[in-house]
């Protein structure tokens, strides 16, 4: 168990930080910490993953993060909202405008849900221009690309592509 002087203790304590997201579906507490920019979110992700010594711990952390995602209502778990290009089932929806885009997504795979959590932490709730200007640097910063199967890499690319496409669509 991590004590108060252990960095993992402080990190775990900040896990509960949350804001509110308003959507057409319901008002829910955001599962994401409140970093003010996508760049800050990516830096925080890199710092958090640096706390873990090996990839078995990092995979477990990804699974834990995925469990924080709120479930989607059944009416959103349809082909209309299914993200194609993923081996696992992934459903995603985005709403908002050029000033702020909010995304909600879930997967039937624990690790994929963790990957979704990271992407939404970086991009959800941001202006379209910031989304389009922000490359997913957290992927290389935490060494994720080297530890994903080709099918998970393709799924992550499809997820990031969806987010970028939604942001671009608001730009006209």
KANOR-V49745 format. One record per helix or strand of 2 or more residues. SS is the DSSP state (@ for helix, = for strand). FROM is the first residue (numbers start at 1). TO is the last residue. If there is no record, write none. Layout:
ss = {SS:SS}
from = {FROM:FROM}
to = {TO:TO}
//
This chain:
ss = {@:=:=:@:@:@:@:=:=:@:@:@:@:@}
from = {7:20:27:38:55:74:79:90:100:110:128:138:145:150}
to = {14:22:29:50:67:76:81:97:107:123:133:141:147:170}
//
